[in-house]
Amino acid sequence: MALSGLGLVIYVILHMLGNLQVFQGSHAFNGYAVFLRDMPILLWTARIGLLSLAAFHIVLAIQLTLRNRHARPVAYAVREYRQASFSSRTMAASGFVLLFFIIFHLFHLTADMIDPSSVDRLDVEGHRDVYGKLVHAFQNPFIMALYLAGQLGLGLHLNHAVTSSLQTLGFEYVAFNRLFKAAGPTVALVVVLGNVAIILAVFLGIVHG
């Protein structure tokens, strides 16, 4: 569970860093998309691998949840949380939000099934205008709101998942405990701020076609 989660965290960070190239303009962003499409074997291997890793992570999460419930079939009469944070108590909820957001994101910007109006758009160099498609998408208030909601689920999930995974793998030393505990909130904040910056920059017209 911890290893599959950290693998997905690494992808989320790299995905956010790649998308930040939108601030460099259409040439850089579309060039990045061309670079990925010019390596179809690597691209599809990564896609299939990531989807498999995500599915594996979800199955493990369900198994662990069922095992926990089986271990204590009778609920506590009173719940008083002393150590558990809000993000740790809502991992299942944020996980479901994240799952639905990922499915929507894949249908929207990867498969072009939700808004096919910009599928055949080309830039001045004759490349597929991924930059223009992104700008067109986030100019829609409804789409923008959905993506912001997805970032909320992502942030809550990352906040607990990173620190919890490091603890599970044994990364707990007195001298570095504060660093490990700060890893989750730090990664969550950086990733969410990076993604939200892209969404709002397009919606507010700072990044435009």
N, C-alpha and C positions, 0 to 999 in steps of 0.2 A: 504494500500500500504506500509506504513512504517513498520507495524508490520510483515507482510509477508516477507518484505525485510530483516529485522533484524533477523528473524528466519532462513532465508537462509544464512545470514552472519555467524551466530553461527555454522551452519553445515560446512561451508567452512573452518572456523578456526579449528574445530575438525578434519575434513578430512585431512587438511594439517599436523596437529600434529600427527595424526595416521600414515600418510605416511612417516614422518621423521624417523620412526623406521627402514627404509631401511638402514640407516647409521649404525645400530647395527648388520647388517648381515642377512643372510637368515633365521637363526633359529628364531630370534626375529620377523622378518616381516611375515614369514609364520605362526608363532605361533599366531600373531595378527589376521591373516586371518582365522585361525582355530577357534579362540575365537569367531569371528563374525559368522562363519558358524554353530557353535554349538548352536546358539540361532536363529533358522530359523524364529520363529514367530516374535521375536523382530526385526530381520534383515529386513524381508519383510514388517513389519508394518512401519519401518523407511523409507524404500525405497518408498513405496506407499504414505506415508505421505509427503515425500520430493517432489516427483513428483507432487502430488496434490497441495502442497504449491507453487511450481514453476509455475504450470499452472495457479493457482489463481492469482499469482503476475503478470504474463504476461497479463492475461485478464484485470486486473485492469489498467495496464500500457496503454493498447490499449484504454480502455474507457476514461482514463484521457487525453490522446493525442487527441482523437476525440472531447472531451468536450472543450479542449482548442482551437482547430481549429474552432469549432462551435461558441465559444464566440467571436472570432475575425476572421471572414471569409476573410477579406481583410488584406493582409500582410503589414508590415511596409515598408514605402518608403525607409527609411534609418535605418540601424542597427548599434548601437554603444553600445558595451557591457561595463558596468562599474563595475558590481559586479559578473556577471556570469563567472565562471571559464571554462577552456577548457573541463574538465571532465563533468561539468553540461550541457554544450551545446551539448555534444556528447553522452548523456545517451542512446538515441535511437540506435545509431550506435554501441556503446559498448555492449548494450543489445542484439542486433542481433548477433554480433560476439560471445558473451558468449553463446547464445542459440545454435548456430551451433556447437560450441566447445563442449558443454555438450552432445549434441546428438552424435557427433563423439566419445567422450570419453566413453559413455555408450556402443556404438556398438563395440568399440575397446577393452577396458580392462574389461568391465563387461559382455557383451554378447559374446565376442570372435568371432565376425562375420567378422571383417576386417582382422585379422591375426590369424587364428585358428591353426597355426603351433605349438604353445606351450600349447595348451589346456590340453592335457593329461600328461604333464610333472609333475613328482613327485620329491620331494626332498629326501634326504637320510633317512628321518624318515617316508617316505611313504605318506606325506601330499602333497596336490596340491602346486606346486612350483610357487606361486604368485610372489615371489622375482625374480625368473628366468625369468618369463614372463615380468616383468617390465624392467629388464635389457635388455632383448632381444628387447623390444619395443623402448627404448630410444637410442639404438645403431644405429638405423636407422635415418639418417640425415633428411629425409622427415618428419618422425613422430616427431622427436625432434623439427623441425621448426614449425610444426602445434601446438604443445603444448606450445611453447614459444609465438606464436601469440595469443593463447587462454589466456595466462597469461596477455598479454597486455590489452585485452578486460576486463578481470577480474579486473585488477588494476584500470583502468579508471572508471569502474562501481562502485567499492567499494569506491574509493576516494570521490566521491560525495554522494553516497547512504547512507553511515553510518552517516555522519554529517547531511545530509538533513532529514533522518529519526528521528534522535534525536531532531532536531528542530521542526519537525512536531508533535512529541509527547510532546512538551512543555519543553524540557530540555534546557532551555536558562536562565541562571542566570549570572549576571554581574561577579561574582567572579570566575565562571567556564567556561565562554565563550571561552577562549583560549583553554581550555581542550577539550571542545566539538568540536570546529572547527578543532582541531588537530586529533580527533578520526578517521575521514575518511582516511586522508593520512597515519596515523600510521598503521591502520588495513590493508590498501591496501599494504603498503610497507612490512609489516611482512609476510602476506600471500603470496604475489608474490615472495619475496625473498626465502621463505621456499620452495615453489614449484619449482622455477627455480633452486635452489640449488640441488634438487633431479634430475631434468632433466639433468643438465650440469655435475653433478658428475658421472652419468651413462655414458653419451656420451663421457666424457673425460677419462673414465676408472678408476676413483677414486673409484667408486662402481662398482664391476664386479661380474660375476657369478663364 
